[in-house]
């Protein structure tokens, strides 16, 4: 069996999830890690028995990796991703693809020119309840999707923002609840509903005065299909998390998933406390299946480490895409579309009007796509 030589760029908390998956995957030969500081990077490398690098050029030149997971904070995705693509190395990038459209387009341009694979780490697509909704849409069980909804209500306290120096700042995090916490649900919404044509939104920092970034946002969406959508997200719901995505179909059926429940978690520091479950399923003739799925999905959740398991599925798909020469299940273009959506919400709040799609980088402005003026 062919094995892909793999590496990681970024030695933070989420990097350990990638390392665990790359180490256990029989199609991966995990060989190298790149970090910023010698001591931390060497400690990470020793834990997994790989070689440590602190210089990007040396990593690309000497490591021999064929595929790399980008696990740096999102504003720092662009440079190592572009350099790796130019070196002919396949890329799997942690969500979001980047914090700006300019960075997204730089990454996508480098990938297109070099011909390497680009995948996104959006592991909630691999949750059984989430995949069940997509299958229901694809098979026509709900008719046409006509209304999509995202709700993410969670809590981030000062300890969370103190856990890493980059958190809570425009420069180093790129945004707040829209860019970091709700991006998985935004990805699911687009996966279910399709391309966007217009967005109106508002955002603000309403009860986290110690940080710069948004803690609350709302938006109304019109999709290319004519369907409508809504987004309500906040890091101001104490102490728990309630993350939901639902889709209403043209035949009156409602299907939904609670992707996140229980206490908030941080990758590499805490665990997922409640299983992802379908909370609505009114497809004609299938109403009785919901209790069965809840029992089945709960039992599986109790058998596995959900944080590691679904990362591993996403990473396995990416490695198989390289071997089979196909697109990963979560593409780089899908990653850009999510960035385009949250950028539109920022711009709409700035401009006080609806934003038409498609969106392009604003190279003639210095307000970081509306984040620096509300």
C-alpha positions as CSV (number, residue, x, y, z in Angstrom):
1,X,0.0,0.0,0.0
2,X,1.3,3.4,-1.0
3,X,2.0,5.7,2.0
4,X,2.1,9.5,1.8
5,X,4.9,11.3,3.6
6,X,3.2,13.8,5.8
7,X,4.1,16.8,7.9
8,X,2.5,19.5,10.1
9,X,3.1,23.3,10.2
10,X,2.1,24.6,13.5
11,X,2.6,23.1,17.0
12,X,-0.4,24.5,18.8
13,X,-3.3,22.6,20.3
14,X,-5.0,21.6,17.1
15,X,-1.7,20.4,15.7
16,X,-1.8,17.5,18.2
17,X,-5.1,16.3,16.7
18,X,-3.6,16.2,13.3
19,X,-0.5,14.5,14.6
20,X,-2.5,11.7,16.3
21,X,-4.4,11.1,13.0
22,X,-1.3,11.1,10.8
23,X,0.4,8.8,13.2
24,X,-2.4,6.2,13.3
25,X,-3.3,6.4,9.6
26,X,-1.8,3.4,7.7
27,X,-1.6,5.5,4.5
28,X,0.4,8.2,6.2
29,X,4.1,8.3,7.1
30,X,4.3,11.2,9.5
31,X,7.9,12.5,9.3
32,X,8.2,16.2,10.1
33,X,6.9,19.2,12.0
34,X,7.6,22.9,11.6
35,X,7.2,25.4,14.4
36,X,8.3,28.9,15.4
37,X,10.3,28.1,18.6
38,X,13.0,25.5,18.9
39,X,12.0,24.2,22.4
40,X,8.3,23.8,21.7
41,X,8.8,22.4,18.3
42,X,11.3,19.8,19.5
43,X,9.0,18.8,22.3
44,X,6.2,18.3,19.8
45,X,8.5,16.3,17.5
46,X,9.8,14.1,20.3
47,X,6.3,13.2,21.3
48,X,5.5,11.8,17.8
49,X,9.0,10.6,16.8
50,X,9.4,13.0,13.9
51,X,12.0,15.6,12.8
52,X,11.7,19.2,14.1
53,X,12.2,22.3,11.9
54,X,11.9,26.0,12.7
55,X,12.9,27.3,9.2
56,X,10.2,27.0,6.5
57,X,12.7,26.9,3.6
58,X,14.6,24.0,5.3
59,X,11.4,22.2,6.0
60,X,10.3,22.4,2.4
61,X,13.7,21.6,1.0
62,X,14.8,18.8,3.3
63,X,11.8,17.0,4.9
64,X,10.6,15.2,1.8
65,X,7.0,15.6,2.8
66,X,4.3,15.1,0.1
67,X,1.4,16.6,2.1
68,X,1.3,19.0,5.0
69,X,-1.4,20.0,7.5
70,X,-1.5,23.8,8.1
71,X,-2.3,24.2,11.8
72,X,-1.2,27.8,12.4
73,X,-3.6,30.6,13.4
74,X,-5.8,31.5,10.4
75,X,-4.1,34.9,9.6
76,X,-0.8,32.9,9.3
77,X,-2.1,30.3,6.8
78,X,-1.1,32.2,3.6
79,X,2.7,32.2,3.6
80,X,3.4,28.6,4.5
81,X,0.5,27.4,2.3
82,X,1.7,29.3,-0.8
83,X,5.3,28.2,-0.2
84,X,4.3,24.6,0.2
85,X,2.1,24.6,-2.9
86,X,4.9,26.2,-4.9
87,X,7.2,23.3,-3.7
88,X,4.7,20.8,-5.0
89,X,3.3,19.7,-1.6
90,X,-0.4,18.9,-1.1
91,X,-2.2,21.0,1.5
92,X,-4.8,20.3,4.2
93,X,-5.7,23.6,5.9
94,X,-7.5,23.9,9.3
95,X,-10.7,26.0,9.2
96,X,-11.0,28.7,8.0
97,X,-9.0,28.7,4.8
98,X,-7.7,32.2,5.8
99,X,-9.0,35.3,7.5
100,X,-9.2,37.4,4.3
101,X,-10.2,36.9,0.7
102,X,-6.8,38.2,-0.4
103,X,-5.1,35.4,1.4
104,X,-7.6,32.8,0.1
105,X,-7.0,33.9,-3.4
106,X,-3.2,33.7,-3.0
107,X,-3.5,30.2,-1.7
108,X,-5.9,29.1,-4.4
109,X,-3.8,30.7,-7.1
110,X,-0.6,28.9,-5.9
111,X,-2.5,25.6,-5.8
112,X,-4.0,26.0,-9.2
113,X,-0.6,26.8,-10.7
114,X,1.2,23.9,-9.1
115,X,-1.6,21.3,-9.5
116,X,-1.4,20.0,-5.9
117,X,-4.5,19.0,-3.9
118,X,-6.0,21.5,-1.4
119,X,-8.4,20.3,1.2
120,X,-10.1,21.9,4.3
121,X,-10.4,20.5,7.8
122,X,-14.2,20.8,8.4
123,X,-14.7,17.7,10.4
124,X,-18.4,18.3,11.2
125,X,-19.2,17.3,7.6
126,X,-18.2,13.8,8.7
127,X,-20.6,13.7,11.6
128,X,-23.3,11.1,10.9
129,X,-26.2,13.5,11.6
130,X,-24.7,16.1,9.3
131,X,-24.0,13.7,6.5
132,X,-27.6,12.3,6.9
133,X,-29.0,15.8,6.1
134,X,-26.8,16.1,2.9
135,X,-28.0,12.7,1.8
136,X,-31.6,13.7,2.4
137,X,-31.1,16.7,0.2
138,X,-29.3,14.9,-2.5
139,X,-31.9,12.2,-2.7
140,X,-34.8,14.7,-2.9
141,X,-36.4,13.7,0.4
142,X,-37.2,17.3,1.3
143,X,-37.7,18.6,-2.2
144,X,-35.7,21.8,-2.8
145,X,-34.0,23.5,0.2
146,X,-35.9,26.7,0.7
147,X,-34.8,28.0,4.1
148,X,-31.5,27.4,6.0
149,X,-30.7,28.4,9.5
150,X,-27.6,28.6,11.7
151,X,-27.6,29.2,15.4
152,X,-24.4,29.1,17.5
153,X,-24.8,30.4,21.0
154,X,-21.7,29.8,23.2
155,X,-19.5,31.3,25.8
156,X,-15.8,32.4,25.8
157,X,-14.4,33.7,29.0
158,X,-11.2,35.5,29.7
159,X,-9.3,32.3,30.5
160,X,-10.0,31.2,26.9
161,X,-8.6,34.4,25.4
162,X,-5.6,34.2,27.8
163,X,-4.9,30.6,26.7
164,X,-3.1,31.8,23.5
165,X,-1.6,35.2,22.8
166,X,-3.2,35.4,19.3
167,X,-6.8,35.0,20.5
168,X,-9.2,38.0,20.5
169,X,-7.2,40.2,18.2
170,X,-7.9,41.3,14.6
171,X,-4.2,40.9,13.6
172,X,-3.6,37.4,15.0
173,X,-7.1,35.8,15.0
174,X,-8.7,37.7,12.1
175,X,-12.1,37.8,13.7
176,X,-14.2,36.4,16.5
177,X,-17.3,34.3,16.6
178,X,-17.8,34.5,12.8
179,X,-14.2,33.6,11.9
180,X,-13.4,31.1,14.6
181,X,-16.4,29.6,16.5
182,X,-19.3,29.6,14.0
183,X,-17.3,28.8,10.8
184,X,-18.1,25.1,11.0
185,X,-21.8,25.8,11.0
186,X,-21.4,28.3,8.2
187,X,-19.6,25.7,6.1
188,X,-22.5,23.2,6.7
189,X,-25.1,25.9,5.7
190,X,-23.3,26.4,2.4
191,X,-22.9,22.7,1.9
192,X,-26.6,22.2,2.2
193,X,-28.0,25.4,0.6
194,X,-25.5,26.2,-2.2
195,X,-24.0,29.4,-3.4
196,X,-24.9,32.8,-2.0
197,X,-26.1,35.8,-4.0
198,X,-26.8,38.4,-1.3
199,X,-26.1,39.0,2.4
200,X,-27.3,41.7,4.9
201,X,-25.8,41.5,8.3
202,X,-24.7,43.2,11.6
203,X,-22.0,42.4,14.1
204,X,-20.6,43.8,17.3
205,X,-18.6,43.2,20.4
206,X,-21.4,43.4,23.0
207,X,-20.0,41.9,26.3
208,X,-16.3,41.1,25.8
209,X,-14.6,44.5,26.4
210,X,-11.1,43.0,26.9
211,X,-10.9,41.8,23.3
212,X,-11.0,43.5,19.9
213,X,-13.0,41.0,17.8
214,X,-16.8,40.3,17.3
215,X,-18.6,38.3,19.8
216,X,-22.1,38.5,18.2
217,X,-23.4,38.6,14.7
218,X,-26.7,38.2,12.7
219,X,-27.3,37.9,9.0
220,X,-30.0,37.3,6.4
221,X,-29.0,35.5,3.2
222,X,-30.4,35.0,-0.3
223,X,-29.0,32.0,-2.1
224,X,-28.5,31.7,-5.9
225,X,-31.4,29.2,-5.9
226,X,-33.8,31.8,-4.5
227,X,-33.8,30.1,-1.1
228,X,-33.3,32.2,2.1
229,X,-31.2,31.8,5.2
230,X,-30.5,33.3,8.6
231,X,-27.4,33.3,10.9
232,X,-27.5,34.1,14.6
233,X,-24.2,33.6,16.4
234,X,-22.7,34.8,19.7
235,X,-20.0,34.0,22.2
236,X,-22.2,35.6,24.9
237,X,-24.3,32.6,26.0
238,X,-23.0,31.5,29.4
239,X,-22.0,28.8,30.3
240,X,-22.8,26.4,27.5
241,X,-23.0,26.0,23.7
242,X,-25.9,25.4,21.4
243,X,-24.9,24.9,17.8
244,X,-27.6,24.1,15.3
245,X,-28.1,24.0,11.5
246,X,-31.5,23.2,10.0
247,X,-32.9,23.1,6.4
248,X,-36.6,23.4,5.4
249,X,-37.6,21.8,2.2
250,X,-40.1,22.7,-0.5
251,X,-42.3,19.7,0.5
252,X,-42.6,21.0,4.1
253,X,-40.0,18.7,5.6
254,X,-37.6,20.1,8.2
255,X,-34.3,18.4,8.9
256,X,-31.8,19.6,11.4
257,X,-28.7,18.8,13.5
258,X,-27.4,19.9,16.8
259,X,-23.8,19.9,16.0
260,X,-22.6,21.1,19.4
261,X,-24.1,21.0,22.9
262,X,-23.0,21.0,26.5
263,X,-19.9,22.9,27.7
264,X,-17.7,24.8,25.4
265,X,-14.5,23.0,24.4
266,X,-11.1,24.0,23.1
267,X,-9.2,21.7,20.7
268,X,-6.5,19.9,22.6
269,X,-7.6,21.1,26.0
270,X,-11.1,19.8,26.6
271,X,-13.5,17.2,25.0
272,X,-16.8,17.3,23.3
273,X,-19.4,16.6,26.0
274,X,-22.6,15.9,24.0
275,X,-23.1,13.9,20.8
276,X,-24.1,15.6,17.6
277,X,-27.7,14.5,16.9
278,X,-30.4,15.1,14.4
279,X,-33.0,17.3,16.3
280,X,-35.5,17.5,13.5
281,X,-36.5,15.0,10.8
282,X,-40.0,15.3,9.4
283,X,-39.5,13.6,6.1
284,X,-42.7,11.8,5.1
285,X,-42.5,8.1,6.1
286,X,-39.2,8.6,8.0
287,X,-40.5,10.4,11.2
288,X,-40.0,7.2,13.3
289,X,-36.3,7.0,12.3
290,X,-35.3,9.9,14.5
291,X,-35.3,8.0,17.9
292,X,-33.4,5.2,16.3
293,X,-30.7,7.6,14.9
294,X,-30.4,9.4,18.2
295,X,-29.8,6.1,20.0
296,X,-27.4,4.9,17.4
297,X,-25.4,8.1,17.2
298,X,-25.3,8.5,21.0
299,X,-24.0,4.9,21.4
300,X,-21.2,5.6,18.8
301,X,-20.3,8.9,20.5
302,X,-19.9,7.0,23.8
303,X,-17.5,4.5,22.2
304,X,-15.1,7.0,20.6
305,X,-13.1,10.1,21.2
306,X,-15.2,12.4,19.0
307,X,-12.6,15.1,18.7
308,X,-10.0,12.8,17.4
309,X,-12.3,10.5,15.4
310,X,-13.8,13.0,13.0
311,X,-10.5,14.8,12.5
312,X,-9.1,11.4,11.5
313,X,-11.9,10.8,9.0
314,X,-11.4,14.2,7.4
315,X,-7.6,13.6,7.2
316,X,-8.0,10.1,5.9
317,X,-10.3,11.4,3.1
318,X,-7.6,14.0,2.2
319,X,-4.8,11.3,2.0
320,X,-7.0,9.1,-0.1
321,X,-7.7,12.0,-2.4
322,X,-4.0,12.3,-3.1
323,X,-3.6,8.5,-3.7
324,X,-6.7,8.3,-5.9
325,X,-6.0,11.6,-7.7
326,X,-9.4,13.2,-6.9
327,X,-10.8,16.2,-5.1
328,X,-11.0,16.0,-1.3
329,X,-14.5,15.9,0.1
330,X,-14.0,19.5,1.5
331,X,-12.3,21.5,-1.2
332,X,-10.3,24.7,-1.1
333,X,-13.0,26.5,-3.0
334,X,-15.6,25.5,-0.3
335,X,-13.2,27.1,2.2
336,X,-13.1,30.4,0.2
337,X,-16.9,30.4,0.1
338,X,-17.1,30.4,3.9
339,X,-14.6,33.2,4.1
340,X,-16.7,35.1,1.5
341,X,-19.8,34.7,3.6
342,X,-18.4,36.0,6.9
343,X,-16.6,38.8,4.9
344,X,-19.9,39.8,3.5
345,X,-21.4,40.1,7.0
346,X,-18.5,42.3,8.1
347,X,-18.8,44.5,5.0
348,X,-22.6,44.8,5.3
349,X,-22.2,46.0,8.9
350,X,-19.7,48.6,7.8
351,X,-21.6,49.8,4.7
352,X,-25.1,49.6,6.1
353,X,-26.4,47.8,3.0
354,X,-26.8,44.4,1.5
355,X,-23.7,42.9,-0.1
356,X,-23.9,41.3,-3.6
357,X,-21.9,38.2,-4.5
358,X,-19.3,37.3,-5.7
359,X,-16.9,39.2,-3.4
360,X,-13.3,40.1,-4.2
361,X,-10.4,41.4,-2.1
362,X,-10.5,45.1,-1.2
363,X,-6.9,46.0,-1.9
364,X,-7.7,49.7,-1.9
365,X,-8.9,49.9,1.8
366,X,-7.1,49.4,5.1
367,X,-10.1,48.5,7.3
368,X,-9.6,44.7,7.0
369,X,-12.9,44.1,5.1
370,X,-15.0,46.1,7.5
371,X,-13.7,44.7,10.8
372,X,-12.0,47.9,11.9
373,X,-15.0,50.2,11.5
374,X,-18.5,49.3,12.6
